[in-house]
Amino acid sequence: MSEKAAGAAVIRRMEAAEESSQERLVKKHVPAWVVSGAIHVAVIAVAILLFGSRPASTKQTDKILATTAEKADEPEDKNLTNDDIGVDSNLEAALPEIERIDAKTVDEKVTQDNVGQPNTTEENSNATAPPGLSADFTTPGTAGDTGASMSGDGGNKGVMSSGTAGRSGATKSRLIREGGGNAESEAAVARGLAWLAKQQQQDGGWKFDAGRSEDRACATGLALLPFLAAGVTHKKREDKDFKGYDQVVMRGLGFLMKMCPPSGANAGRLSTDVYANAIAAMPLCEAYGMTKDPVLRPYAQSAVNFIARTQGPNGSWGYGNNGNGDTSIVGWQIQVLKAAKLTKDLVVDDRVLKKANQFLDLAAAGSRKSMYGYNDNAGAAPGTALTAVGLLCRYYISEWGPVHPGMIDGVGGLMKKQPLATGGPSNMYYYYYATQVVHFFEGEDWKTWNEGPKAADNTRKGGMRDWLIKSQNRKDLNSGSWDPESGSFGSSCGRLGTTAICLLTLEVYYRHLPLYKRGADGKAVQIIE
């Protein structure tokens, strides 16, 4: 122990002897510097604890991490019904200028001789506003004083399906499989959308190739609906099936927005024809419901308000403003109002729907009101286009589910005029409405309608699905389209309109979710989200 102590002392003496004068000076003052530095560190530490300050370097690191996260490749959210959609502020600005239709007036009045033609009355800016809308019609997106709570159509207890939630992702795949669609039907849809995209004009709109070629808004609305039904909106998407179509939809919506003044005497009017106006308004409501893009909202709401204020005294809509009309025109207005109501943001005056129901009662025939006429019940018969329109309206606004006696009788009449196994589209206007009605009816009738009657070997053929697939043009420059039918719809809307309505019929599996679902006992129950 003493040897170790002595050795240590010798070593210390040797180090001291070898120190220079500079080293001794440093050692003399270093302890003071250390003490001073320790005190400063302690003061800083106390300040951090008391005031919660953060070093600037930490903030900078957070910023870098956030930027890196934003640039990282993330899996795309293919659910177009999500609420986190952002704002497309360039939706209008990026589009070319076009002539606004609200600057035009048409003086010809509607008479019995020209009903059904694309003519209209002069804009009646002095018309009485329906309840809930401003008297001067100048407020964009004016909300009615009823319906603002979105109470839903009677019996739905304020809970309503979004309606468009089945248009993408796993839900869409399931609905195709369960509803009777297949790879061939979806391939036909893809070909049809490709053809439609090629027909888009430089200004973003479409044009009918026959008949009503002057009604650009109607043509554009009808052409946009199949893209929206397939789940394509103006939001960018990278999936290979629809890549690039977001720009098609964006330009189309921009075209309609520039034709739809959100305020002023003509607020919400896209066409001088009320019938065509509804077809043009529907994509605005559907696109808003799918994306909740606030850029779209004032245009969609003003279009809904226009429909409300042009309703006729008996609850129908005519070709001109505020005149009594017919079941066919009512059908398009109801589809728009229902699309708007399902968004849960756009306001629909429930009194407008109540008046429309009163017209349906007027146009209905039979003890169960299962047949519909033109503007009253004269000539009402089962299995007609007007009956199909009336039944779809009843489903949407009258609580007529699959087990309602009127719906059961009505579908029975439609089933007597099923699609044929051969030939091309004939009276596609009828099939567009009837397919929706029977699809919502479900059960064996839907399988028979969609896939054909069951044979002895349990196979099916001759249904709506295969009929449309086989009749699609796949040979020439019009590959992907359908030849225009010989009826009034085909002659008015040509190849473009016929193709659009055929696509919507093929997209019935997922275009709209049902409001009712059959239970295990066969009874229908209302679907709640």
Protein Blocks (a to p, Z undefined) as FASTA:
>chain_A
ZZmmmmmmmmmmmmmmmpcfklmmmmmmmmmmmmmmmmmmmmmmmmmmmnopacfklmmm
mmmmmmmmmmpccdddfbfkbfblojafklmmmpccdddfklpccfbdcdfklgoiacdd
dddfkbccdehiafklpaghiacfehklonopehilopacehlmmmgcjllmmmmmmnop
afklmmmmmmmmmmmmmmpcfkopacdfehjlmlmmlmmmmmmmmmmmnopafbdcfbfk
lgojlmmmmmmmmmmmmmmcfbdjkgoiabfbfklmmmmmmmmmmmmmmnopaklmmmmm
mmmmmmmmmpcfkopacfbehiacdfklmmmmmmmmmmmmmnomaccdfklmmmmmmmmm
mmpgcjklpaccfklmehiaehiaklmmmmmmmmmmnopafklmklmmmmmmmmmmccdf
edcdehkllmmmmmmmmmmngpjllmmmmnopadfkopaehifklmmmmmpcckbmmgoi
acddfblmlmmnommlmmmmmmmmmmmmmmpccfbdcdfkopacdddZZ
